[in-house]
Amino acid sequence: MAAPECPRDARRGVEEGRGAPRGLRPHIALVGRRNAGKSALLNALAGQAVSIVSETPGTTTDPVAKTMELAPLGPVVLLDTAGIDDEGDLGPLRVERTLTALRGVDAVLLVTDRGLWEAPEREVAAVLDARSIPYVVLCNKADLGDEEPPAMEGRRRLSVSARAGTGMAAVVAELARILPDAALRQPPLLEGLLPAGGLVALVVPLDSGAPKGRLIQPQVQTIRDCLDARGICLVTTPEEYPGALQRLNAAPDLVVCDSQVVRETVAATPPRVPLTTFSILMARLKGDLTTLAAGAAALERLAPGETVVIQEGCSHHPQADDIGRVKLPRLLRALAGGDVHVVMAAGTEFFAYPAGTKAVIHCGGCVITRRQMLERMAAARAADLPMTNYGLALSLGQGVLERALAPFPEALAAYRAMREALPT
């Protein structure tokens, strides 16, 4: 039986504390010089000691993510980073890691020591402006004196004291103002697909790769979205699905299945019933489904010996029949009619695509945010590389991609147009 399409530790985001999984939380970075008070500020916002605070410069050496509830924003991820003025043999590398981490955040708190505004602050502000990342300047250590902060070229600033705990409510209010609406209120997976009171059938494989006693995150999200919409949810295994349909008085309004069993699910589902996969729903939620659908067409033009990057948003223990390391390479060999060079890139770090890469296949992005997924898509676009995702590639390989894209007319049209435009 097929292993579920999401890596098993994609559920990790649900278990790192109560509330929303990490991939659905706004990511907020604290950036500034060494000893500006970033870690102390994080502790003040959290109301508890979650980061080490020391007078020794450079205590924080790598970006460290802390998941928490931040009222009234709700569940968030705060990212504590190394100083932007770090020195020594590893200093430039730490600064670079901080700047790289900014590519995946939704907002930034630019922490200054009583408003110190010089080259390091200006350079970071320029990066944030260039990437359209909203931010607010915090003049920390206000308890140490009443010095008037210098002009910051018209940027909005707040005076706070992490040590005294003052100004935290203003910081949270400012975050609520500057955070993109999509980061605070992401649409449901089933948006626009399930009528009021409608019935959705979910086809969920259970095998050695499935988390014991649990469902993977996209399946849980889909069930919750159905309940929130006051819909009816039928959950069944691929083996029981045909019999489950026969027991219904009417066909379901929507069928969602694991990508690895999409061919048999399509075969058992009446043609008039809309059908898609969990991974395609994630592609729409986390990225740009139209672009990813068009990218799938490039896989049909692969030739033996060409390079494809398979990219995942987390690091997980590979399964015996792992999707990224076993099943997708097998699919690519079948499409190309020979061996294909596969480069595996797993983890939250951003990745430089090797020269000669022909296409990128990304996972569903369960544990990364929409901003992080869009940044990865932008990196592929900048390298002139078509990108698709696991669910689209697996549906293509099983010959049912058009059926799985039918609920999304624009994405289906984009796939067809790219298929016609690419040279044979």
C-alpha positions in Angstrom: 0.0 0.0 0.0 1.2 3.5 -0.8 2.8 5.6 2.0 0.9 8.9 2.6 2.2 11.8 0.5 3.3 14.0 3.4 6.5 13.3 5.3 5.7 11.9 8.7 7.2 14.7 10.7 5.0 17.1 8.9 2.8 16.6 12.0 5.6 18.1 14.1 4.1 21.6 13.7 1.0 20.4 15.4 2.9 19.0 18.3 5.1 21.9 19.1 2.6 23.5 21.3 -1.1 24.2 21.3 -2.9 25.9 18.6 -2.1 26.2 14.9 0.7 24.2 13.3 3.9 26.1 12.6 3.2 26.3 8.9 0.0 28.3 9.5 1.5 30.8 12.0 2.8 34.2 11.1 6.6 34.2 11.3 8.1 37.3 12.9 11.9 37.9 13.1 13.7 40.0 15.6 16.7 41.6 13.9 19.4 44.0 15.2 22.9 44.3 16.4 24.5 42.2 19.1 23.3 43.2 22.5 20.6 45.4 21.2 18.2 43.3 23.3 16.6 41.0 20.7 16.5 37.9 23.0 15.4 40.0 26.0 12.6 41.5 23.8 11.5 38.0 22.7 11.3 37.0 26.4 9.3 40.1 27.2 6.8 39.5 24.4 6.5 35.9 25.4 6.1 36.7 29.1 8.7 33.9 29.9 12.4 33.1 29.5 12.4 31.3 26.1 15.7 32.8 24.9 19.1 33.0 26.6 20.0 36.6 27.6 23.6 37.6 28.2 25.7 40.7 28.3 28.2 38.7 26.2 28.0 39.9 22.5 27.0 37.2 20.1 25.1 34.9 22.5 22.6 34.1 19.7 24.6 32.6 16.8 21.9 31.1 14.6 18.2 31.9 13.9 16.2 30.2 16.6 12.4 29.8 16.2 10.0 30.0 19.1 6.4 29.0 18.8 4.0 30.7 21.1 0.6 32.4 21.6 0.9 36.2 21.4 -2.4 37.8 22.4 -4.3 39.2 20.6 -2.6 38.0 17.5 -2.9 34.3 18.4 -0.4 31.6 17.5 2.9 33.0 16.0 6.5 32.0 15.5 9.1 34.5 16.8 12.6 34.1 15.2 15.6 35.2 17.3 18.6 36.0 15.1 22.3 36.6 15.3 23.5 40.2 15.4 23.8 42.0 12.1 27.1 43.4 13.2 28.6 40.0 14.1 32.4 39.7 13.8 35.2 37.2 13.8 35.8 34.2 11.5 32.1 33.1 11.6 30.6 36.6 11.9 29.9 37.1 8.1 28.4 33.6 7.9 26.0 34.3 10.8 25.0 37.6 9.3 24.3 35.9 6.0 22.2 33.2 7.7 20.1 36.0 9.4 19.6 37.7 6.0 18.6 34.4 4.4 16.1 33.7 7.2 14.4 37.0 6.4 13.2 35.5 3.1 10.7 33.4 4.9 9.2 35.8 7.5 6.0 37.8 7.4 7.2 40.8 9.4 10.3 42.0 11.2 11.0 43.8 14.5 14.2 45.8 13.8 15.6 46.2 17.3 18.0 49.1 17.9 20.0 50.1 21.0 18.1 53.4 22.0 17.6 54.3 18.3 21.2 53.7 17.0 20.8 54.0 13.3 23.9 53.5 11.2 25.2 51.4 8.4 24.0 47.9 9.8 20.5 49.2 10.4 20.3 51.0 7.0 21.5 47.9 5.2 18.9 45.6 6.8 16.2 48.2 6.2 17.1 48.3 2.5 16.9 44.5 2.3 13.4 44.6 3.9 12.2 47.4 1.7 13.5 45.5 -1.4 11.7 42.3 -0.4 8.5 44.2 0.6 8.7 42.7 4.2 6.8 44.9 6.6 8.7 46.0 9.7 8.8 48.4 12.6 11.9 49.9 14.3 12.1 49.4 18.0 14.2 51.8 20.1 15.0 49.4 23.0 16.5 50.2 26.4 14.3 53.2 26.9 14.6 52.7 30.7 18.3 53.7 30.5 17.7 57.3 29.6 15.6 59.8 27.9 17.9 60.3 24.9 16.0 61.5 21.8 16.4 58.8 19.1 18.0 60.1 15.9 16.0 60.5 12.7 15.4 57.2 10.9 14.6 58.6 7.5 10.9 58.8 8.2 10.5 55.2 9.5 7.9 54.4 12.1 9.5 53.7 15.5 8.5 52.7 19.0 10.3 53.2 22.2 10.4 50.1 24.4 12.2 48.5 27.3 12.7 44.7 27.1 14.2 44.7 30.6 11.3 46.7 32.2 8.7 45.1 30.0 7.3 48.4 28.8 5.9 49.0 25.4 5.0 45.4 24.6 1.3 46.1 24.1 2.3 48.8 21.5 4.6 46.3 19.8 1.9 43.7 19.4 -0.6 46.3 18.2 1.9 47.4 15.6 2.4 43.8 14.5 -1.3 43.5 14.1 -1.3 46.6 11.9 1.6 45.6 9.6 1.2 41.8 9.3 -0.3 40.9 5.9 -3.9 39.8 6.2 -3.0 36.5 4.5 -0.5 35.7 7.3 -3.1 36.3 10.0 -6.2 34.7 8.3 -5.4 32.0 5.8 -8.3 30.7 3.7 -9.6 27.2 4.4 -8.3 24.4 2.2 -11.8 23.8 0.8 -12.6 27.4 0.0 -15.0 27.6 -2.9 -15.2 23.9 -3.4 -17.8 22.6 -0.9 -21.4 24.0 -0.9 -23.1 24.8 2.3 -24.0 21.5 4.0 -22.2 19.6 1.3 -20.5 16.2 1.6 -16.8 15.7 1.0 -15.3 12.2 0.8 -11.7 11.9 1.9 -9.7 8.9 0.8 -6.9 8.3 3.2 -4.3 5.4 3.0 -3.2 3.8 6.2 0.1 1.9 6.1 3.4 1.6 7.8 4.3 5.2 6.8 1.2 6.7 8.5 1.6 8.2 11.9 0.3 5.8 14.5 -3.0 7.0 15.9 -2.9 10.3 13.8 -3.7 11.7 10.4 -1.3 13.9 8.6 -1.7 17.7 8.7 -3.5 18.3 5.3 -6.0 15.6 6.2 -6.7 17.1 9.6 -7.0 20.6 8.1 -9.5 19.4 5.5 -11.7 17.7 8.1 -11.6 20.8 10.3 -12.4 23.1 7.3 -15.4 20.9 6.4 -16.7 21.0 10.0 -16.2 24.8 10.1 -18.3 25.1 7.0 -21.0 22.9 8.6 -20.4 20.3 5.9 -20.4 16.5 6.2 -17.2 14.6 6.0 -16.7 10.9 5.1 -13.3 9.5 5.7 -12.4 6.1 4.3 -9.4 4.1 3.1 -8.8 3.4 -0.6 -9.9 -0.2 -0.2 -13.2 0.8 1.4 -13.9 3.8 -0.8 -15.9 2.0 -3.6 -18.2 0.3 -1.0 -18.6 3.6 0.9 -19.8 5.3 -2.3 -22.4 2.6 -2.8 -23.8 3.1 0.7 -24.5 6.8 0.0 -27.9 8.0 -1.1 -26.3 10.6 -3.3 -22.8 11.2 -4.8 -20.5 13.4 -2.7 -20.1 17.0 -3.6 -16.3 16.7 -3.6 -13.7 13.9 -3.3 -10.2 14.5 -1.9 -7.6 11.8 -1.9 -4.0 11.1 -1.3 -2.0 11.7 -4.4 -0.5 8.2 -4.5 -3.9 6.6 -4.8 -5.5 9.2 -7.2 -5.6 6.9 -10.2 -7.7 4.2 -8.4 -9.8 6.9 -6.7 -10.6 8.5 -10.1 -11.5 5.1 -11.4 -14.1 4.6 -8.6 -15.5 8.1 -8.7 -18.4 9.1 -11.1 -17.0 11.5 -13.7 -19.4 14.3 -12.7 -18.1 14.5 -9.1 -15.3 17.0 -8.6 -12.1 15.4 -7.4 -8.7 16.5 -6.4 -5.8 15.6 -4.0 -4.6 16.9 -0.6 -1.4 18.0 -2.1 -3.1 20.0 -4.8 -5.1 21.7 -2.1 -1.9 22.5 -0.3 -0.4 23.9 -3.5 -3.3 26.4 -3.7 -3.1 27.3 0.0 0.6 27.7 0.3 1.7 28.8 -3.2 0.4 29.7 -6.6 -1.5 26.7 -8.0 -1.7 28.2 -11.5 2.1 28.5 -11.8 2.7 25.1 -10.2 0.2 23.5 -12.6 2.0 25.0 -15.6 5.2 23.8 -14.2 4.0 20.2 -14.2 3.9 20.3 -18.0 7.7 20.6 -18.1 8.0 17.1 -16.6 6.5 15.7 -19.8 9.5 17.1 -21.8 12.3 15.6 -19.7 15.1 13.8 -21.5 17.4 11.1 -20.1 20.4 12.6 -18.2 18.7 15.9 -17.3 18.6 17.2 -13.8 15.5 17.7 -11.6 15.6 19.1 -8.0 13.2 17.5 -5.6 12.7 20.0 -2.7 11.1 19.4 0.7 10.2 22.0 3.4 11.3 19.8 6.3 13.9 17.1 7.1 12.3 13.7 7.9 13.4 10.1 8.3 13.0 8.6 4.8 10.4 5.8 4.5 11.1 2.5 2.7 9.2 3.7 -0.4 9.8 7.4 0.2 8.1 9.8 -2.2 10.9 12.2 -2.9 13.7 9.7 -2.8 12.1 6.6 -4.4 8.7 7.2 -6.0 9.3 10.5 -7.8 12.7 9.5 -9.2 10.9 6.3 -10.5 8.2 8.5 -12.1 10.8 10.8 -13.7 12.6 7.9 -15.2 9.3 6.7 -16.8 8.5 10.2 -18.1 12.0 10.7 -19.5 12.4 7.2 -20.9 15.7 6.8 -19.1 17.8 7.8 -16.1 17.3 11.3 -14.7 19.7 13.0 -12.3 17.8 13.8 -9.2 19.1 16.3 -6.6 17.4 16.1 -3.2 17.1 19.3 -1.1 15.4 18.9 2.2 15.0 21.4 5.1 14.0 24.9 5.8 17.1 26.5 4.4 16.9 28.2 1.0 18.6 26.3 -1.7 20.7 27.3 -4.7 19.6 25.3 -7.7 22.5 23.6 -9.5 23.4 24.7 -13.0 21.6 22.7 -15.7 18.5 22.0 -13.6 15.5 21.5 -15.8 12.6 21.5 -13.3 11.8 21.6 -9.5 9.3 19.5 -7.7 8.4 20.8 -4.3 6.5 19.0 -1.5 3.1 20.2 -0.3 4.8 22.6 2.1 2.9 21.4 5.2 5.4 22.8 7.7 6.4 26.0 5.9 4.4 29.2 5.5 2.8 30.6 2.4 5.4 33.4 2.4 8.2 30.8 2.5 6.6 28.8 -0.3 6.2 31.9 -2.5 9.8 32.8 -1.8 10.9 29.4 -3.0 8.7 29.8 -6.1 10.3 33.2 -6.7 13.8 31.7 -6.4 12.9 29.1 -9.1 11.3 31.8 -11.3 14.5 33.9 -11.0 16.5 30.9 -12.2 14.0 30.4 -15.1 13.0 27.0 -13.7 9.5 25.5 -13.9 8.3 24.4 -10.5 5.5 22.0 -9.6 4.6 20.0 -6.5 4.4 16.4 -5.3 0.6 16.1 -5.8 0.7 17.5 -9.3 3.6 15.4 -10.4 2.1 12.2 -9.0 -1.2 12.9 -10.7 0.6 13.5 -13.9 2.5 10.3 -13.6 -0.7 8.4 -13.0 -2.4 10.0 -16.1 -5.1 11.8 -14.2 -3.8 15.3 -13.7 -6.5 17.0 -15.8 -9.2 15.3 -13.7 -7.4 16.4 -10.4 -7.2 20.0 -11.7 -10.8 20.2 -13.0 -12.1 21.9 -9.9 -9.6 24.7 -10.6 -10.2 25.9 -14.2 -7.5 28.6 -14.3 -4.8 26.1 -13.2 -6.1 23.5 -15.7 -6.0 26.1 -18.5 -2.4 27.1 -17.5 -1.3 23.4 -17.6 -2.8 22.9 -21.0 -1.4 26.1 -22.4 2.2 25.3 -21.1 1.9 21.8 -22.5 1.1 23.2 -25.9 3.8 25.8 -25.8 6.7 23.6 -24.8 8.7 22.1 -27.6 8.2 18.4 -28.2 
